[in-house]
Amino acid sequence: MHKNKTLSEYPVIGDKIEIKRVNIEADDKYASQVLDIIDDDIYIISGPIQKSTLIPLHVGNLIEISYFREDKGRFVFKAKIIEREYKDVYKLKIERISCITKIQERNYYRLSVKLDVQKVYSLKIRDEEKEVIENCTAKDISGSGIRMFCNLKHSIGDLVKLQMPIGDFNITALGTVVRVQEIENGNFKFSLGVKFTDIKDEDRERLIKYIFEQQRKLRKKGLI
């Protein structure tokens, strides 16, 4: 694999990383850790576990690995799972299949949250538009979008208006539904991914500032 980064920007043993599965509708991220390094391209990482349950990843699966390097920022690369082991510890051997890229954390980092979000959607019924207002719950949020739970079934491309409390402010944003997933949740039926398409600059800055503040607190506690 072509070396496009200095050694200080490569993952090292002990690094906390995030795993995201590629080419599937779900957009979940899982915590993991670098356990061993075979060479610049081959790594041994811990298999993801969530709520005491092993997350099944299989040989041949494509994943995205992201990690934070102090004073340098966040980096990401794609990898393929080439071996899986359950003996004693759930471990995965992965092969890096892309260059390591530095990403714009302002838009990338997704903060896990539990926020009340009011969603307004214009529904067309018999040639008349009716505003449907629904109270939803956000699961995570970034500078460029939000994932939330709701009960109204949406289609990809639906336009929605969102209002949410961020710190001491109420923020309004227009967005496009980019992902819809049915979920098993006692209160909600769907998980929506919404990309912000129109948000005031000052509101976006307030949102990003809030995310960074929460991120610093989590990093200080060693949770990310």
PECORRA-V360038 format. One line per field, one symbol per residue. ss: DSSP state (H for helix, E for strand, C for the rest). A space follows every 10 residues. Layout:
BEGIN
ss=???
END
This chain:
BEGIN
ss=CCCCCCHHHC CCCCCEEEEE ECCCCCCCEE EEEEEEECCC CEEEEECCEE CCEECCCCCC CEEEEEEEEC CCEEEEEEEE EEEEECCCCC EEEEEECCCC EECCHHHHCC EEEEEEEEEE EEEEECCEEE EEEEEEEEEE ECCCEEEEEE CCCCCCCCEE EEEEEECCEE EEEEEEEEEE EECCCCCCCE EEEEEEEEEC HHHHHHHHHH HHHHHHHHHH CCCC
END
